[in-house]
Amino acid sequence: MLTYKDLDQNKKAFIFEVDDVLYPEKDYLLQVYYLFAHLLEYTETVPPANDLTAFMKKVYEHHGKEEIFQRAAAVFGIDAKYLENFKRIHVNAQLPLKLLLFEEVKHLLLEITKDEKRIFVLTKGNPLMQLNKLKQIDWGPLSSYIKMYFYDELALQGVTDPLEHLLRDNHLRLEDVLIISRNREPTEEILKAGIDYLPVESLLKTDRP
């Protein structure tokens, strides 16, 4: 497990993805399933919210997040019209519980700010959903230090290279920055850019539950 002191101290800025980098994505998704199940029970009276939530949690743990609605619909006879509700809650869910940063990442962020370095979020996916997640993270004193960029939003604005845009927008060079992502290996985009990369798993305790 690496800590801040193990990283290149010449770096001026750190770029983070969101899901499974800042926080465990399951903490968002399981609350989405909980909210959807209670919406459905309130609207249709069946299935019982607890049963549907437990089913969706089990599917997620064994098969991931893909086609969870379809699997639940097949088992519980959920009308296809509720798929839109399911998608909508993913985007704008008001969570019962705040999202908590990985403790190791939280400590890293605090060390970065203490050293007067800069922190950016550059995230892919629906910008409204990603922003909703970021708003519901318990940032504590870190909230004023995070500057956010959204791939899909920038693409709509005609930006062809969001990473290059972030660097240019903040007067940074490639060698000034370290990207931290969930992928064990750098993406083709990162390799092409020639920017330094670190998988988040190298920062997390290996014996975490």
Secondary structure, DSSP 8 states (H G I E B T S, - for coil): ---GGGS-TT--EEEE-SBTTTB-HHHHHHHHHHHHHHHHHHHHS-S-HHHHHHHHHHHHHHH-STTHHHHHHHHHT--GGGHHHHHHHHHH---SS-B---HHHHHHHHHHHHTT-EEEEEE-S-HHHHHHHHHTB--GGGGGGEEEEEHHHHHHTT-S-HHHHHHHHTT--GGGEEEEES-SS--HHHHHHT-EEEEGGGTS-TT--
